[in-house]
Structures are given as C-alpha cells and as structure tokens.
Amino acid sequence: MAQARRVAALSQLTDRGDLALQLALAADRVDSSRETVASLLSAVSRSPALARFTPTEETASWLDVNPVSGQVAVVDRAARVHLYDERGGPEIATYDPYPPGWTTEVACTCDPATFSPDGETLVLGVPNLDYPSVRLLDAKTLRPLPRQLRGQPRQALPSGASFSADGSRVAVSFDRYDAEKEKGLGPMDIVWDTAHPGRPILKVRPVGDSVRAKISQDGDRLYVVPGWNSDLPDVPLQTIEVSSGRTVLSRRGPRGSISLTPDGSLLATLRDEQVALLDAATGREVRRLTGLPVADAGEVEISADGRLLAATGEDGVVGVWDVRSGILQERIETDRADFVDDVRFSADGERLLTVTNVGLWAFDLSGAGRYVRRTAPPSHAVQVGWDSRFVSPRGDAVVAQARRGTSLTSRVSLIDLRSGAERTVRAPGWPGTDFTGSWRADGGRLVIPTGDSVYVVNVPSGRVLRRRDLAAEQAEYTADGTRILARLSNGWAFLDAATLRTLSRPVLPGAGHVVGSMLTPSGSRVVVLTADEPRSPFDFTLVEGWALVDLDDGHVIERGPFGIHPHSAVLSPDGTTLAAAGSGELEVVDLASGDARRSGITPLETESDGVRAVFSPDGRRVVTADEAGRLSLWDARSAALLGTVRLGKWLVMPAFLPDSRTVRAVDQDGAVYEWDTSEQRARKVACSIVGRSLTEEEWETVLPDAQFERTCPAAG
C-alpha cells in the first residue's frame, strides 16, 4: 500500500538509526513488499556493528560499566544517574543528587561516573559548587552509602575518579573555583583509602589549570595529564608518588583522556589527534595508533583484558585498535554528527557502549551478534586487489596475495574460510603481481595465469601441480574439470587440465575488441564482453556489449549492446542468462533471445560500481559488491533490487554458499562475513536491536490509516 511505501522511504531519510529501524519494521508489518523489505535491509545494516539500542529517559552524556554485573550507569545533562542492563530493557534505578525542585544543566569536561572493581560502589561526581561534589552510591540501588568521602574541597568540580586494581584506593581529580571572583584556582587530586574514607591519604596540586588523572593498578602512583581544554602550553605528564606526594616523573606531550592497561605497563592518552601509548614507568612513547583521527575532546578506553583500545574520533566515529599490534580493528559509525561524549567496553569485552542524546548504543565487537555476521576478524596479512583475491565456488576458501606491512609480496596464500588455516602457494619465478584465475567446480584445483605462465594448484595442499610457459590472459575450467579454456593473444584454445597440453587450435572470434569472457557449462560456447578498440596502450575503454561465440569455428551466435556501463558480469549456472552490474544498476540478458531487463536507478543506496557479481547456485538471485564495502541482492528474473547491506569501508568479494541463501564475503583486510539474506533474519535482528514495538501513539503518528500492529511481537 502507498502509505507503507511512504513510511519505508522515510526510514531512509531520518538521521537516527533507531527510528529508521522502527519505521522500516512498521512499513514491512503493514505491507511486506519488495520496497519495504529493501528499506528494512538498508536500515538494519546502516551501522553494521550495532547490536542494541536502549532509549534513555533524559539526554545522556556519560556512562560507566559495572565490571561484575555488566549493568550500565548513564549520567544525563542534569547530573542524574540512570541504571540499565547492558543487554537492554527498562531503567533499573535512578538517582538525582540535587534537592527537590532544583533544575540544572551540566556542561563539563569530566567523567562523572566510576564503578569500583568489585562492582559494589558507584562514585558519582556532581558538578555543583555548593554541595559535596563526590558521592558514593550503592551500585545496585543507586542509594547513597552511609560512609562518604570526607575532606573534599569546597567550590570544586570533579573531573573524574579512578580505583586501584584491588579497590583499596580511589583517586578523584577536582577543578577548583573561586565563585565570588569567578576565577579558577587550579586543579587538585585527592586519594582516599576506601576502608577509611573519612580522611584523604593524599592531597596534591599538580601543575596545570585543568587535568585528568588515573591511579596506578597498585595504588602507589598517580598519573596526571592536562585536560584537552587546558589553556596553558606545555603542561607535562606528571607521575606523582601517592605515599609522599612527590612528582617522580615529568614529561611533556600528551593531554586529554587517559587510560591504563590492566597490567599497569602502558598509559594511553592523546597526542596530535592520535592515541599515544606510553611506557608507564618512563613516560616514553611506545606506539602511535593511526588510521583514525581522534577528537581533541576524545575519550580513550582500554578493555578489561587489555587487548583492545577504543577512542572517539570526529564525526561520531569510534575507532577500536588492537593494543599489541597497533592495528585499527573497527571503525564504528554512531548516530552522532559531531563527536561521541563517552565510550566503554562491556564487562565481557564483546560490545562497545556509547551514549547520545537519545539513548545508549551497544556495538558488537565479536562479529557474531551482527546482522551480517563477521566470522573472522581482519588478518592484515593479505591484500585484495581488483583480481588478486577470489572466493571458491562453494564459499569455503579464498586465494589472496600476501603483504608485508603496506607492500605486496610474491607470496600467494590459500585460506580456508571455515578454519582460518592458511597455506602458501610456492612456485619458482612467481611474479608477485595482481593475477586472475579460476576454480575447478569442486574447489579442489585452481588455475592461475600470470601473463607468461599458467599454474595449476592443488588447493588442499597449496602445492603447484603443473606449470607451463604460456602467454595467457585468462584461464577457466570447464564444468567437468577436465579441460581449461585459455585466452591467448591469437584466440581461445583448450588445454588438458591434468597436463596443460594444448588440445585445440586457437579460435579467434569476429566479435570485436574483447575485454572479458565466460565459458558456458556445455564447454562449447563462450560469452565475451566487448568494447571499442583502445586508441593507445594507455587508453581505458568501457564495456559496451556482449556476444555468444561458438568455440568450434569462432562464429558469433548472438550479440547485443548493454543498456548500462557494466563493471562486472557473470553467467548463470545453467548458462542461459548474463547479469551485468555497474553504477548502481543491474542488467539481465537472455542469451537465447537477446532480450534484456534493467533494474533502473534505485532510490536506495546500492552498490556504487559493481566490481564483482555472483549468481546463486539455483540461479534465482545475484549479489553484487563494490569497493565501499556494500553488497546488493537482486532478483535474477526481474533485475529488481531486493536490498543492500554495508559491511564496512573496504572492497568485498562475495560468494553464495550451496544453500543459495547465505552469502559469504571477504574484505580487503581478510575479514570474513556471512549474510543470511532471508527476510526473517532481517526482521529478527531489527527487533533485537530496538528491543520493543512501536506504541499505539507512535504508530498513529506514522501510519494513521492502518490498524495498529506490534512491530516486534516477541519484544512486546
């Protein structure tokens, strides 16, 4: 119905990911059509790693995660605390630190909520000059504890708290003010023994005008860095001995947020819009984490196991790095247009949590909790080029060119996508450049032409079985695997698959300038892609048409032009249909009649270039991919778009699994994904993310003429 299609279109226009999901679910519930399902797929994959959204009662700005229960404390702009389950659901408890009737708006460069290591206590910093500004709350109920921290400074804003690993000591940083003179008095750091909170064991005034601090894991040292908003130049990193208050180390450079590895060996802080890892003992820089600019006011957080580090970047992006290798593992896009206020890892380290003005967002890091599941993380040991990696027909293996650092090497690897096992193809004289190739139908053999040689590789072992000096531009197995069709400079010729001996004289068809070819299942015909003759060796020509050629004598059986400019084409499993992809469109050609059907330019965000196209084994669907990390699913009969998902930012190479429903894809850095293309899967994941149905009032707003239905019946 028209109203459902209108709501589906609205889901693509809203900036809020949670609202996009709710609108798409409602439209699909009223009228499950090709358009509404496509909108649902687009909405559910807008942020590929998003696993859960929990709306908050007020504008959320800060958070912390209970290391034991996994519950999340969210602090809003009015300094009220709200307790939620990390997996979603209603608010568990709330605490308002101000007297009844007070209203206030908090704006501070602070980190106001911190759980103790045993998960029993929440330290809350209250940005108010007239009351004790740090409160100890029961972590389960958010009620104030009988014993509070005494000796706090008057007229001070707390900027953050931290505990020693055993929870025996807590440190709090304060920015002190003279309210009457409206001037700052400088920072103060105070350390308490949590067993005796009535009196501080250390009060120290570090150098600077605004600072952030962390206490060491053993509680013996305090690491202090200037805040991002510090107006004083060259304020150093200071290491202060808790027992004496003496500064034992001073080193210039870092500023802003600060975090510690669990073993206490490394400090993470900010420097020149990058995360800098410092040796905690010496203050010397160990490593820079690159790949994503970090916001000046960004937050840095290290996971409880010390394996991952998260930092907030510009434009609402959060980066996740591997601490040991320094490699950027995730680039998570949130709904924020500017920057993310706060970020934390879940207690089990499998999710990353952020807050925005509408709620609490949980992003999956394991890969298993995503709509398009990531079954293997980036390896960063291989490199994909336009043709330097391709997935096996069954989607269970991939051939890739290895790299060392940022440089390609001559090593070629076969990677089992089920186990992750890697086997190196070793061959004398391997050129170490991009290559093309073809799998045998059973996936047991691989033929690779390198321009001057042809190699046959045994996939299980990675061993080269045969090599022949032959100037072949392409090589492709016949359906039965007994022959290989090689494209030579003087035409096409068949080779014996076992010996690479030439079996037929070259056939040169009169189809014009050929830029690609596909062998039909019968092995007696080839479909070629044609283009205008290049005017020079450096000229780039666009594919203009196709031709079906008889390999016995080279005559053209059927030919025709494309209505689009394709970047890739694929032949159906039965050899009757040619699908060409490019510029966000799909064209499907019946080879017997030459009739073509085009998708037309779609209103949704589809694949941009279609650098790869693959038919499903049953011939009913086509999946196309591009260099921007998107996969589009099409109906092979009508050329209609069924939906688009986004995996990330890199080139992906897809293959259908034998069930014709699941797509397995590999990206540029070796990450492996699986996409269950069924509509049921999309609905289930969308409901899991939003965790609720639209209310009757919300439904009336978007679908006033349709009878109310629960968009997610299982969620209530």
PyMOL commands that set and color helices and strands:
alter all, ss='L'
color gray80, all
select helices_A, chain A and resi 2-13+17-30+34-44+679-690+696-702+713-715
alter helices_A, ss='H'
color red, helices_A
select strands_A, chain A and resi 50-55+60-65+72-76+81-84+93-95+113-115+121-125+134-138+156-163+169-178+183-193+202-204+211-215+221-226+237-241+247-251+255-260+266-271+274-279+285-289+300-302+308-312+317-322+328-333+343-345+351-355+359-364+373-376+382-383+390-391+397-404+407-416+422-425+438-439+445-449+453-458+463-469+472-477+483-488+491-496+513-519+525-531+543-550+556-561+568-571+577-582+585-590+596-598+612-615+621-625+630-635+641-646+652-656+662-667+672-676
alter strands_A, ss='S'
color yellow, strands_A
deselect
rebuild
show_as cartoon
